[in-house]
């Protein structure tokens, strides 16, 4: 059966054209909607903003009138010098008689004697010596040193260095500990040195002098 439609009225041929045309129109509408600018009506109705600038108060500049400096003081009046006439008589001045006679008492003033400290030597030409020499001194120490019981019980040992001065007469004075170990041993060392007999004094240029002497005493437990 043959188609009844007129070939000129057949729109199937134009389907592609219509499709492209519709697509282009759709894209144009979408692009227009995206780029369309919406303005706020309220913002446009605000009108013009007017800023009032307040004028600052201008402070007038005043000049400060300073008083002039006071006038300088007048120069001081010179002192009045009194001139004494030569005719004024001066009374006689009596001069006391300072000459001494037989009745004059003379007071004697005693001059205080200066105390000269004795010089203590460390090294002299002839050093002081224990009676009998060094050997006798060692025997004296060995026989007279008594080991303190408390120090012995606690095992306290060591070497005590004693310093003392041997005077011109050989007597011992100014005993002191220059390096100690324990109070018990230090006191025993001082006691033994203090009990020593008179030494032979040291001499410098043939004269007896005071000499400082150091003596180590060793405390050892056996």
C-alpha positions as CSV (number, residue, x, y, z in Angstrom):
1,X,0.0,0.0,0.0
2,X,1.5,3.4,-1.0
3,X,1.8,6.2,1.5
4,X,-0.7,8.9,1.2
5,X,1.5,11.7,2.6
6,X,3.0,14.3,0.3
7,X,6.8,13.9,0.3
8,X,7.2,17.7,0.7
9,X,5.2,17.6,3.9
10,X,7.4,15.0,5.4
11,X,9.3,16.5,8.4
12,X,11.5,13.6,9.1
13,X,14.2,15.1,7.0
14,X,14.3,18.2,9.1
15,X,14.6,16.3,12.5
16,X,18.3,16.9,12.8
17,X,18.0,20.7,12.1
18,X,15.3,21.1,14.7
19,X,17.3,19.1,17.2
20,X,20.4,21.3,16.8
21,X,18.3,24.5,16.8
22,X,16.7,23.5,20.1
23,X,20.0,22.5,21.6
24,X,21.5,25.9,20.7
25,X,18.5,27.8,22.1
26,X,18.7,25.8,25.3
27,X,22.4,26.5,25.7
28,X,21.8,30.2,25.1
29,X,19.0,30.4,27.7
30,X,21.2,28.6,30.3
31,X,24.2,30.8,29.6
32,X,22.0,33.9,29.9
33,X,20.6,32.8,33.3
34,X,24.1,32.1,34.6
35,X,25.5,35.5,33.6
36,X,22.4,37.4,34.6
37,X,23.2,40.1,37.3
38,X,20.6,40.6,40.0
39,X,20.8,43.9,41.8
40,X,19.4,44.6,45.3
41,X,16.7,47.1,45.0
42,X,16.9,48.1,48.6
43,X,20.6,49.0,48.2
44,X,19.8,51.3,45.3
45,X,17.1,53.1,47.3
46,X,19.5,54.1,50.1
47,X,20.4,57.3,48.4
48,X,23.7,59.2,48.6
49,X,25.8,59.0,51.7
50,X,26.7,62.4,53.0
51,X,29.6,62.7,55.5
52,X,29.5,65.8,57.7
53,X,33.1,66.9,58.6
54,X,33.1,68.6,61.9
55,X,35.3,71.6,62.1
56,X,37.9,71.3,64.9
57,X,38.0,74.1,67.4
58,X,41.0,76.3,66.6
59,X,42.7,77.1,69.9
60,X,44.1,80.6,69.7
61,X,47.8,81.0,70.3
62,X,48.4,83.2,73.3
63,X,51.6,84.9,74.1
64,X,52.9,84.4,77.6
65,X,54.2,87.6,79.0
66,X,57.2,86.9,81.2
67,X,58.1,89.6,83.7
68,X,61.4,91.2,83.1
69,X,64.3,90.1,85.3
70,X,64.8,92.1,88.5
71,X,67.4,94.8,88.4
72,X,70.8,93.9,89.7
73,X,71.4,94.6,93.4
74,X,73.5,97.7,94.1
75,X,77.1,97.1,95.1
76,X,77.6,96.5,98.8
77,X,78.9,99.5,100.7
78,X,82.5,99.3,101.7
79,X,83.3,98.7,105.3
80,X,84.1,101.7,107.4
81,X,87.7,101.7,108.4
82,X,88.3,103.5,111.6
83,X,91.6,105.3,111.7
84,X,93.1,105.5,115.2
85,X,95.1,108.6,115.9
86,X,98.7,108.2,117.1
87,X,98.0,110.2,120.2
88,X,96.1,107.4,121.9
89,X,98.1,106.0,124.8
90,X,98.6,102.3,125.2
91,X,98.6,100.9,128.7
92,X,101.8,99.3,129.9
93,X,102.0,95.6,129.4
94,X,103.5,93.6,132.2
95,X,105.7,90.7,131.1
96,X,105.9,87.9,133.6
97,X,109.4,86.9,134.8
98,X,110.2,83.5,133.4
99,X,113.7,83.2,134.8
100,X,114.2,80.4,137.3
101,X,115.8,80.8,140.7
102,X,116.8,78.5,143.5
103,X,113.2,78.4,144.8
104,X,111.7,77.4,141.5
105,X,110.4,73.8,141.4
106,X,111.3,71.8,138.4
107,X,108.9,69.1,137.3
108,X,110.5,66.1,135.7
109,X,108.6,64.4,132.8
110,X,109.3,60.7,132.5
111,X,109.5,59.6,128.9
112,X,107.7,56.4,128.3
113,X,110.0,53.6,127.1
114,X,109.2,52.2,123.7
115,X,108.4,48.5,123.8
116,X,110.4,46.8,121.1
117,X,109.0,43.5,120.1
118,X,111.6,40.7,120.1
119,X,112.5,39.5,116.6
120,X,111.9,35.8,116.1
121,X,114.1,34.1,113.5
122,X,113.3,31.1,111.4
123,X,116.8,30.2,110.3
124,X,120.0,31.3,112.1
125,X,123.6,30.5,112.0
126,X,123.4,28.2,115.0
127,X,120.0,26.5,115.3
128,X,118.6,25.7,118.8
129,X,119.2,22.2,120.1
130,X,117.4,19.8,122.4
131,X,119.6,18.7,125.3
132,X,121.7,15.8,124.0
133,X,120.8,16.4,120.4
134,X,118.1,15.0,118.0
135,X,118.6,11.4,119.3
136,X,117.8,12.4,122.9
137,X,114.7,14.3,121.6
138,X,113.4,11.2,119.8
139,X,113.9,9.2,123.0
140,X,112.1,11.8,125.0
141,X,109.1,11.7,122.6
142,X,109.0,7.9,122.6
143,X,109.1,7.7,126.4
144,X,106.7,10.5,127.2
145,X,104.0,10.5,124.5
146,X,100.9,8.7,125.8
147,X,98.5,7.6,123.1
148,X,95.0,8.8,124.1
149,X,92.8,5.7,124.9
150,X,89.8,7.2,123.0
151,X,92.0,7.8,119.9
152,X,93.4,4.3,120.2
153,X,89.9,2.7,120.5
154,X,88.7,4.6,117.4
155,X,91.9,3.9,115.4
156,X,92.9,7.6,115.0
157,X,96.4,8.0,113.7
158,X,98.4,10.6,111.9
159,X,101.2,13.2,112.0
160,X,100.7,16.3,114.1
161,X,102.9,19.3,113.2
162,X,103.7,21.6,116.3
163,X,105.2,25.0,116.1
164,X,106.8,26.7,119.1
165,X,109.4,29.4,119.8
166,X,112.7,28.8,121.7
167,X,113.6,32.0,123.5
168,X,117.0,33.5,124.1
169,X,117.1,31.6,127.4
170,X,116.1,28.3,125.8
171,X,112.6,28.2,127.2
172,X,109.7,27.1,125.0
173,X,106.8,29.4,124.4
174,X,104.0,30.2,121.9
175,X,103.1,26.5,121.3
176,X,100.5,26.0,118.5
177,X,99.3,23.4,116.0
178,X,100.0,24.3,112.4
179,X,98.5,21.0,111.0
180,X,96.6,18.7,113.3
181,X,94.9,15.3,113.0
182,X,92.4,15.1,115.8
183,X,91.7,17.1,118.9
184,X,92.8,14.2,121.1
185,X,96.2,13.8,119.3
186,X,96.7,17.6,119.0
187,X,96.3,18.1,122.8
188,X,98.7,15.3,123.6
189,X,101.3,16.8,121.2
190,X,101.0,20.2,122.9
191,X,101.3,18.6,126.3
192,X,104.5,16.7,125.4
193,X,106.2,19.8,123.9
194,X,105.2,22.0,126.8
195,X,106.9,19.5,129.2
196,X,110.2,19.6,127.3
197,X,113.4,20.6,129.2
198,X,115.2,23.9,128.4
199,X,116.8,23.9,125.0
200,X,120.1,25.3,123.9
201,X,119.3,28.7,122.5
202,X,120.0,29.5,118.9
203,X,122.6,32.1,118.0
204,X,122.9,34.7,115.2
205,X,126.3,36.5,114.8
206,X,127.3,35.2,118.2
207,X,124.2,36.5,120.1
208,X,121.4,34.4,121.5
209,X,118.1,35.0,119.6
210,X,114.6,33.6,119.6
211,X,113.9,31.0,116.9
212,X,110.7,29.5,115.6
213,X,110.8,25.7,115.4
214,X,108.5,23.1,113.7
215,X,108.3,19.6,115.2
216,X,106.3,16.7,113.6
217,X,105.0,14.1,116.0
218,X,103.8,10.9,114.4
219,X,101.1,8.9,116.2
220,X,101.1,5.3,114.9
221,X,99.2,2.2,116.3
222,X,101.1,-1.1,116.3
